[in-house]
């Protein structure tokens, strides 16, 4: 008997899911574009009128947008550098054999499963508080005074908190990738006289290029929309010192009640996210091609 092959048309099966996904994405985007072209303030709902590009002009000519974009890019770049460097170092260390390695792995990965709001509260009240925080107690014991991180270096404090949260994610990706490195390759490098530094630079680090690119892409997408850590710790202050683009949109929408201006900021945020995403996709694509 010969089997007859029947072609199954998957299009009708995928249509509901794809249609729902498109509606879920396009409808909010169209509403954001429409509101961004309106003069619409919730404190004066009767004064709604078509504004054209007025909201974008007010946004671009104002100082807040450029400060927020600079803070956003600095926040993303700094946290990305710290998490990749720290995650790679921890992955290499945790790949070695030593007593209590499993407990150390659990402790290193644990911060990633703490909610961002909880992490920010812990750092703000228990560690960085200038009155009863742990860091202040240590510095006072050393006669150095009690630093107020959120007043003197707010963006640096937020970078530290976010890096503490996301370095375990890098370890989660990089450690299994490092463990996939073949023993034969390691033994061949050792037989050629490679020490620990040479092993890391010429064997382990090249092997981690692909997972590091994936980590960078995923983390960047999340870092562009950071909000909870800023809201809980500094509320964007002092002034605009720690305001990123996501928090600026929140301020325009819920503090100023200016839906039109906030929607214009949302369109700018979407454009920035797409530019960064395209750049990262090209970088990851080149990395994958180099691996072949």
JOFEN-V509630 format. One record per residue. N is the residue number from 1. RES is the residue in one letter. SS is DSSP state (helix for helix, strand for strand, loop for the rest). Layout:
BEGIN
n=N res=RES ss=SS
n=N res=RES ss=SS
END
This chain:
BEGIN
n=1 res=X ss=loop
n=2 res=X ss=loop
n=3 res=X ss=loop
n=4 res=X ss=loop
n=5 res=X ss=loop
n=6 res=X ss=loop
n=7 res=X ss=loop
n=8 res=X ss=loop
n=9 res=X ss=loop
n=10 res=X ss=loop
n=11 res=X ss=helix
n=12 res=X ss=helix
n=13 res=X ss=helix
n=14 res=X ss=helix
n=15 res=X ss=helix
n=16 res=X ss=helix
n=17 res=X ss=helix
n=18 res=X ss=helix
n=19 res=X ss=helix
n=20 res=X ss=helix
n=21 res=X ss=helix
n=22 res=X ss=helix
n=23 res=X ss=helix
n=24 res=X ss=helix
n=25 res=X ss=helix
n=26 res=X ss=helix
n=27 res=X ss=helix
n=28 res=X ss=helix
n=29 res=X ss=helix
n=30 res=X ss=helix
n=31 res=X ss=helix
n=32 res=X ss=helix
n=33 res=X ss=helix
n=34 res=X ss=helix
n=35 res=X ss=helix
n=36 res=X ss=helix
n=37 res=X ss=loop
n=38 res=X ss=strand
n=39 res=X ss=strand
n=40 res=X ss=loop
n=41 res=X ss=strand
n=42 res=X ss=helix
n=43 res=X ss=helix
n=44 res=X ss=helix
n=45 res=X ss=helix
n=46 res=X ss=helix
n=47 res=X ss=helix
n=48 res=X ss=loop
n=49 res=X ss=strand
n=50 res=X ss=strand
n=51 res=X ss=loop
n=52 res=X ss=loop
n=53 res=X ss=loop
n=54 res=X ss=helix
n=55 res=X ss=helix
n=56 res=X ss=helix
n=57 res=X ss=helix
n=58 res=X ss=helix
n=59 res=X ss=helix
n=60 res=X ss=helix
n=61 res=X ss=helix
n=62 res=X ss=loop
n=63 res=X ss=helix
n=64 res=X ss=helix
n=65 res=X ss=helix
n=66 res=X ss=helix
n=67 res=X ss=helix
n=68 res=X ss=helix
n=69 res=X ss=helix
n=70 res=X ss=helix
n=71 res=X ss=helix
n=72 res=X ss=helix
n=73 res=X ss=helix
n=74 res=X ss=helix
n=75 res=X ss=helix
n=76 res=X ss=helix
n=77 res=X ss=helix
n=78 res=X ss=helix
n=79 res=X ss=helix
n=80 res=X ss=helix
n=81 res=X ss=helix
n=82 res=X ss=helix
n=83 res=X ss=helix
n=84 res=X ss=helix
n=85 res=X ss=helix
n=86 res=X ss=helix
n=87 res=X ss=helix
n=88 res=X ss=helix
n=89 res=X ss=helix
n=90 res=X ss=helix
n=91 res=X ss=helix
n=92 res=X ss=helix
n=93 res=X ss=helix
n=94 res=X ss=helix
n=95 res=X ss=loop
n=96 res=X ss=loop
n=97 res=X ss=loop
n=98 res=X ss=loop
n=99 res=X ss=loop
n=100 res=X ss=loop
n=101 res=X ss=helix
n=102 res=X ss=helix
n=103 res=X ss=helix
n=104 res=X ss=helix
n=105 res=X ss=helix
n=106 res=X ss=helix
n=107 res=X ss=helix
n=108 res=X ss=helix
n=109 res=X ss=helix
n=110 res=X ss=helix
n=111 res=X ss=helix
n=112 res=X ss=helix
n=113 res=X ss=helix
n=114 res=X ss=loop
n=115 res=X ss=loop
n=116 res=X ss=helix
n=117 res=X ss=helix
n=118 res=X ss=helix
n=119 res=X ss=helix
n=120 res=X ss=helix
n=121 res=X ss=helix
n=122 res=X ss=helix
n=123 res=X ss=helix
n=124 res=X ss=helix
n=125 res=X ss=helix
n=126 res=X ss=helix
n=127 res=X ss=helix
n=128 res=X ss=loop
n=129 res=X ss=loop
n=130 res=X ss=loop
n=131 res=X ss=loop
n=132 res=X ss=loop
n=133 res=X ss=loop
n=134 res=X ss=helix
n=135 res=X ss=helix
n=136 res=X ss=helix
n=137 res=X ss=helix
n=138 res=X ss=helix
n=139 res=X ss=helix
n=140 res=X ss=helix
n=141 res=X ss=helix
n=142 res=X ss=loop
n=143 res=X ss=loop
n=144 res=X ss=loop
n=145 res=X ss=loop
n=146 res=X ss=loop
n=147 res=X ss=loop
n=148 res=X ss=loop
n=149 res=X ss=helix
n=150 res=X ss=helix
n=151 res=X ss=helix
n=152 res=X ss=helix
n=153 res=X ss=loop
n=154 res=X ss=helix
n=155 res=X ss=helix
n=156 res=X ss=helix
n=157 res=X ss=helix
n=158 res=X ss=helix
n=159 res=X ss=helix
n=160 res=X ss=helix
n=161 res=X ss=helix
n=162 res=X ss=helix
n=163 res=X ss=helix
n=164 res=X ss=helix
n=165 res=X ss=helix
n=166 res=X ss=helix
n=167 res=X ss=helix
n=168 res=X ss=helix
n=169 res=X ss=helix
n=170 res=X ss=helix
n=171 res=X ss=helix
n=172 res=X ss=helix
n=173 res=X ss=helix
n=174 res=X ss=helix
n=175 res=X ss=helix
n=176 res=X ss=helix
n=177 res=X ss=helix
n=178 res=X ss=helix
n=179 res=X ss=helix
n=180 res=X ss=loop
n=181 res=X ss=loop
n=182 res=X ss=loop
n=183 res=X ss=helix
n=184 res=X ss=helix
n=185 res=X ss=helix
n=186 res=X ss=helix
n=187 res=X ss=helix
n=188 res=X ss=helix
n=189 res=X ss=helix
n=190 res=X ss=helix
n=191 res=X ss=helix
n=192 res=X ss=loop
n=193 res=X ss=loop
n=194 res=X ss=loop
n=195 res=X ss=loop
n=196 res=X ss=helix
n=197 res=X ss=helix
n=198 res=X ss=helix
n=199 res=X ss=helix
n=200 res=X ss=helix
n=201 res=X ss=helix
n=202 res=X ss=helix
n=203 res=X ss=helix
n=204 res=X ss=helix
n=205 res=X ss=helix
n=206 res=X ss=helix
n=207 res=X ss=helix
n=208 res=X ss=loop
n=209 res=X ss=helix
n=210 res=X ss=helix
n=211 res=X ss=helix
n=212 res=X ss=helix
n=213 res=X ss=helix
n=214 res=X ss=helix
n=215 res=X ss=helix
n=216 res=X ss=helix
n=217 res=X ss=helix
n=218 res=X ss=helix
n=219 res=X ss=helix
n=220 res=X ss=helix
n=221 res=X ss=helix
n=222 res=X ss=helix
n=223 res=X ss=helix
n=224 res=X ss=loop
n=225 res=X ss=loop
n=226 res=X ss=loop
n=227 res=X ss=loop
n=228 res=X ss=helix
n=229 res=X ss=helix
n=230 res=X ss=helix
n=231 res=X ss=helix
n=232 res=X ss=helix
n=233 res=X ss=helix
n=234 res=X ss=loop
n=235 res=X ss=loop
n=236 res=X ss=loop
n=237 res=X ss=loop
n=238 res=X ss=loop
n=239 res=X ss=loop
n=240 res=X ss=loop
n=241 res=X ss=loop
n=242 res=X ss=loop
n=243 res=X ss=loop
n=244 res=X ss=loop
n=245 res=X ss=helix
n=246 res=X ss=helix
n=247 res=X ss=helix
n=248 res=X ss=helix
n=249 res=X ss=helix
n=250 res=X ss=helix
n=251 res=X ss=helix
n=252 res=X ss=helix
n=253 res=X ss=helix
n=254 res=X ss=helix
n=255 res=X ss=loop
n=256 res=X ss=loop
n=257 res=X ss=loop
n=258 res=X ss=strand
n=259 res=X ss=helix
n=260 res=X ss=helix
n=261 res=X ss=helix
n=262 res=X ss=helix
n=263 res=X ss=helix
n=264 res=X ss=helix
n=265 res=X ss=helix
n=266 res=X ss=helix
n=267 res=X ss=helix
n=268 res=X ss=helix
n=269 res=X ss=helix
n=270 res=X ss=helix
n=271 res=X ss=helix
n=272 res=X ss=helix
n=273 res=X ss=helix
n=274 res=X ss=helix
n=275 res=X ss=helix
n=276 res=X ss=helix
n=277 res=X ss=helix
n=278 res=X ss=helix
n=279 res=X ss=helix
n=280 res=X ss=helix
n=281 res=X ss=helix
n=282 res=X ss=helix
n=283 res=X ss=helix
n=284 res=X ss=helix
n=285 res=X ss=helix
n=286 res=X ss=helix
n=287 res=X ss=helix
n=288 res=X ss=helix
n=289 res=X ss=helix
n=290 res=X ss=helix
n=291 res=X ss=helix
n=292 res=X ss=loop
END
